[in-house]
């Protein structure tokens, strides 16, 4: 199946299983059980996990296509965490995880192992309170531990949400015994883990930006003022151009990051993509709300499901400053002669 075919199939899936009513309900309940079950049954929840490790196959490009479709529908599930990040960690270490709700620990800086028992506190765990298993990278080990929703001994959890109403919980480990562990291979470390998380967020943002562009264009054609569609007014057209420019730039940046990752590197491109997505979210959401006017600020109109996520996702997976620092440090270390070639060819010239 080609990328376009997969994206079309995923879009139809979310059209059927994730209407705006599901998004609204999940912001109240904290979990979309029917949606997650459907993702599990179709195998979408386990891309790109290898089939021999209990996944559904596929590669990074497949996972990104799924995330673009999920972002366009504001899908309220930990798809990026379960597949692109946790799935990659598990596959790198050859660990098998039963078919269950899982998420990833975004940082291991406050965790430590003592006799296969996990101690420490991790904030900002996506849908942490619903996770039956958590996957993390601690002291050079890829590990699986019980999540707060596990039936046996499990960590405590403090509930919280981001600006979009998505669960971002704090998980407290107080000697919880881990389920499995394996040494992380070369190339799997805190930095590459952060890059995968950033790529997941950026793919979601790319999908959300495309959806904002389509929604705003549709509204500008349907809404009339002074006897003609508002999309014919120059000021509104300027907003439409801004939104579509940002959506196109971010989509291209994500494609470049995936291509670089498939060539064996990609941290430079991922940093660029996340920075562009953060900037694009700021510009596109402002223009979208300007073009929509008052209706775009109402709870009943679905624009806010996308724009609130774009605002929230800007600050997640490292945020703007972390990736700006990474990009700047990479270019400085490469020297002045590498600057223009890097602009032209990316990380291929600065490895």
C-alpha positions in Angstrom: 0.0 0.0 0.0 1.4 3.4 -1.0 1.6 6.4 1.4 -1.3 8.0 -0.4 -3.4 4.9 -0.2 -2.6 4.5 3.5 -3.4 8.1 4.3 -6.8 7.7 2.4 -7.6 4.6 4.3 -6.7 6.2 7.6 -8.7 9.3 6.8 -11.8 7.2 6.0 -11.3 5.3 9.3 -11.2 8.5 11.3 -14.1 9.9 9.4 -16.1 6.9 10.5 -14.8 6.5 14.0 -13.8 10.0 15.2 -16.4 12.6 14.5 -16.2 15.9 16.5 -18.8 14.5 18.9 -16.3 11.8 20.0 -13.6 14.5 20.5 -15.9 16.6 22.6 -17.0 13.6 24.7 -13.4 12.5 25.3 -12.5 15.9 26.7 -15.0 15.2 29.4 -14.4 11.4 30.0 -10.7 11.3 29.4 -10.7 8.3 27.1 -12.2 7.2 23.7 -12.6 3.5 24.3 -14.5 2.7 21.2 -12.0 4.6 19.0 -9.0 2.8 20.6 -10.7 -0.6 20.2 -11.3 0.1 16.5 -7.7 1.2 16.1 -6.5 -2.0 17.7 -8.8 -4.2 15.6 -7.6 -2.6 12.4 -3.9 -2.8 13.4 -3.4 0.9 13.2 -2.5 1.2 16.9 0.5 -1.1 16.3 2.1 0.6 13.3 5.2 0.6 12.9 5.8 -2.4 15.3 7.2 -5.5 13.5 4.7 -8.3 13.1 7.1 -10.8 14.8 6.9 -8.6 17.9 3.1 -8.4 18.0 2.8 -5.3 15.8 1.2 -4.7 12.4 4.3 -4.0 10.4 4.9 -0.9 8.4 7.6 1.7 8.7 8.1 5.3 9.9 6.5 6.7 6.8 3.4 4.5 7.4 3.2 5.7 11.0 3.5 9.3 9.9 0.7 9.0 7.4 -1.5 7.6 10.2 -0.6 10.4 12.5 -1.3 13.0 9.8 -4.8 11.6 9.5 -5.2 11.4 13.3 -4.1 15.0 13.6 -6.6 16.2 11.0 -9.4 14.7 13.1 -8.0 15.7 16.5 -8.1 12.0 17.4 -8.0 11.8 21.3 -5.8 8.7 21.6 -2.1 8.1 22.3 -1.4 6.9 18.7 2.0 8.7 18.4 3.1 7.4 21.8 2.0 3.9 21.4 3.3 3.3 17.8 5.9 5.7 16.6 7.7 6.1 19.9 7.0 3.1 22.2 6.8 0.8 19.2 10.2 1.9 18.1 11.7 1.5 21.5 10.3 -2.0 21.9 11.4 -3.1 18.4 14.9 -1.7 18.9 15.3 -4.0 22.0 13.4 -7.0 20.6 10.7 -6.8 23.4 7.2 -8.1 22.9 4.3 -6.3 24.5 0.8 -7.9 24.7 -2.0 -6.2 22.8 -2.9 -3.6 25.4 -3.1 0.2 26.0 0.4 1.5 26.2 2.1 4.9 26.3 5.7 6.1 26.5 7.5 7.9 29.4 8.7 11.1 27.7 11.7 11.5 30.0 13.7 9.2 32.2 15.7 11.9 34.0 13.8 11.5 37.2 13.7 7.7 37.1 16.1 5.0 38.4 16.1 1.2 38.7 16.9 -0.6 41.9 16.8 -4.4 41.7 14.3 -4.3 38.8 12.0 -1.9 40.7 11.3 1.5 39.3 11.4 4.7 41.3 10.7 8.3 40.4 8.2 10.6 39.0 7.5 11.5 35.4 5.2 14.4 34.4 3.4 14.9 31.1 2.7 11.3 30.3 0.1 11.2 27.5 -3.1 9.4 28.7 -1.0 8.0 31.6 -4.1 7.2 33.7 -5.4 4.8 31.0 -2.1 3.0 30.3 -1.9 -0.7 31.2 1.8 -0.6 30.3 4.4 2.1 30.0 7.5 1.9 27.9 10.6 3.9 28.8 14.4 4.3 28.4 16.1 4.2 31.8 19.9 3.9 32.5 20.5 2.6 29.0 17.7 0.0 29.3 14.5 -0.2 27.3 11.9 -1.4 29.8 8.3 -2.2 30.1 6.5 -1.4 33.4 2.9 -1.7 34.6 0.9 1.5 33.9 -1.6 3.1 36.3 -4.4 1.1 34.8 -2.6 -2.3 35.3 -4.5 -4.9 37.3 -1.7 -5.7 39.7 1.0 -3.5 41.4 1.0 -0.3 39.5 2.2 3.3 39.9 0.1 6.1 41.3 -1.1 8.9 38.9 -2.0 12.6 39.2 -4.4 13.6 36.5 -3.8 16.7 34.4 -4.7 17.9 30.9 -3.1 20.2 28.3 -4.7 23.2 26.7 -6.6 20.9 24.3 -8.1 18.8 27.2 -5.8 15.8 26.4 -4.6 13.9 29.4 -1.0 14.7 30.4 -0.7 12.9 33.7 2.1 12.7 36.3 3.0 9.1 37.0 4.6 8.2 40.4 6.7 5.0 40.6 7.5 3.9 44.1 9.2 0.5 43.7 6.9 -0.8 41.0 8.5 -4.1 39.6 9.2 -3.8 35.9 7.7 -6.4 33.5 10.7 -6.7 31.1 14.0 -5.1 30.2 16.7 -5.2 27.5 19.8 -3.2 26.7 19.2 -0.4 24.4 21.2 -0.9 21.2 23.6 1.8 19.7 21.7 4.8 18.4 18.9 4.4 20.9 19.3 7.1 23.6 17.6 10.0 25.2 18.3 12.2 22.2 16.9 9.8 19.6 13.9 9.2 21.9 13.2 12.9 22.0 13.5 13.1 18.2 10.9 10.4 17.7 8.6 12.1 20.1 9.1 15.4 18.2 8.4 13.7 14.8 5.2 12.3 16.2 4.0 15.7 17.4 5.0 17.3 14.1 3.1 14.7 12.0 0.0 15.4 14.1 0.5 19.1 13.6 0.9 18.7 9.9 -2.5 16.9 9.8 -4.2 19.5 11.9 -2.8 22.3 9.8 -4.2 20.7 6.7 -7.6 20.3 8.3 -7.6 24.0 9.5 -6.8 25.0 5.9 -9.6 22.9 4.5 -12.1 24.1 7.1 -11.3 27.7 6.6 -11.5 27.5 2.8 -14.8 25.8 3.0 -16.2 28.4 5.4 -14.9 31.2 3.3 -16.8 29.8 0.3 -20.1 29.3 2.2 -20.2 32.4 4.4 -21.6 35.4 2.5 -21.2 39.1 3.3 -22.5 42.0 1.2 -23.9 39.6 -1.3 -20.9 37.5 -2.0 -18.7 34.8 -0.3 -16.2 36.3 2.1 -13.5 34.3 0.3 -13.6 36.9 -2.5 -12.5 39.6 -0.2 -8.7 40.4 -0.4 -8.2 40.4 3.4 -9.7 36.9 3.8 -7.7 35.7 0.8 -4.6 36.8 2.5 -5.5 34.7 5.6 -6.2 31.7 3.3 -2.8 32.1 1.7 -1.1 32.2 5.0 -2.8 29.1 6.3 -2.1 27.0 3.1 1.5 28.2 3.0 2.1 27.0 6.5 0.3 23.7 6.0 2.4 23.1 2.8 5.7 24.0 4.4 5.2 21.8 7.4 4.0 18.8 5.3 7.2 19.2 3.2 9.3 19.4 6.4 7.8 16.2 7.8 8.4 14.4 4.5 12.1 15.5 4.6 12.5 14.4 8.2 11.1 10.9 7.3 13.3 10.6 4.3 16.4 11.5 6.3 15.4 9.1 9.1 15.1 6.3 6.6 18.7 7.1 5.4 19.9 6.5 8.9 19.9 10.0 10.4 17.4 12.8 10.7 17.8 14.7 13.9 18.7 17.9 12.0 15.6 17.5 9.8 13.3 16.7 12.7 14.5 19.8 14.6 13.8 21.9 11.5 10.3 20.3 11.1 9.3 20.9 14.7 10.4 24.5 14.6 8.5 25.1 11.3 5.4 23.4 12.8 5.6 25.5 15.9 5.8 28.6 13.8 3.2 27.4 11.4 0.8 26.7 14.2 1.1 30.2 15.5 0.5 31.9 12.1 -2.1 29.5 10.7 -4.3 29.5 13.8 -4.3 33.3 14.0 -5.3 33.6 10.4 -8.0 30.9 10.7 -9.7 32.6 13.6 -9.4 35.9 11.8 -11.1 34.5 8.7 -13.8 32.8 10.7 -14.6 35.8 12.9 -16.9 35.3 15.9 -18.1 31.8 15.0 -14.5 30.5 15.2 -14.5 31.4 18.9 -17.6 29.4 19.8 -17.6 26.0 21.4 -20.1 24.6 19.0 -17.9 25.2 15.9 -15.2 22.5 15.6 -12.3 24.8 14.7 -11.1 25.0 18.3 -10.5 21.3 18.5 -7.8 21.8 16.0 -6.4 25.1 17.0 -6.2 24.3 20.8 -4.3 21.2 19.9 -1.9 23.1 17.7 -1.3 25.6 20.5 -0.7 22.7 23.0 1.5 20.6 20.7 3.8 23.6 20.1 5.0 23.3 23.7 5.2 19.5 23.8 8.0 17.1 22.7 10.7 19.5 23.6 9.1 22.8 22.6 10.5 25.5 20.4 13.6 26.4 22.4 15.0 22.9 22.7 14.9 22.3 18.9 16.2 25.8 18.1 19.1 25.2 20.4 19.7 21.8 18.8 19.6 23.2 15.3 21.9 26.1 16.2 24.4 23.9 18.0 24.5 21.4 15.0 25.2 24.2 12.5 27.8 25.9 14.8 29.7 22.6 15.2 29.7 22.0 11.5 31.4 25.4 10.8 30.5 28.3 8.5 31.3 26.4 5.3 28.6 23.9 6.0 25.8 26.5 6.5 24.6 26.9 2.9 25.1 23.3 2.0 23.0 22.3 5.0 20.3 24.7 3.9 20.4 23.0 0.5 20.8 19.4 1.5 20.1 19.0 5.2 22.0 16.6 7.4 23.5 14.6 4.5 26.4 17.2 4.5 26.9 17.6 8.3 27.1 14.0 9.5 
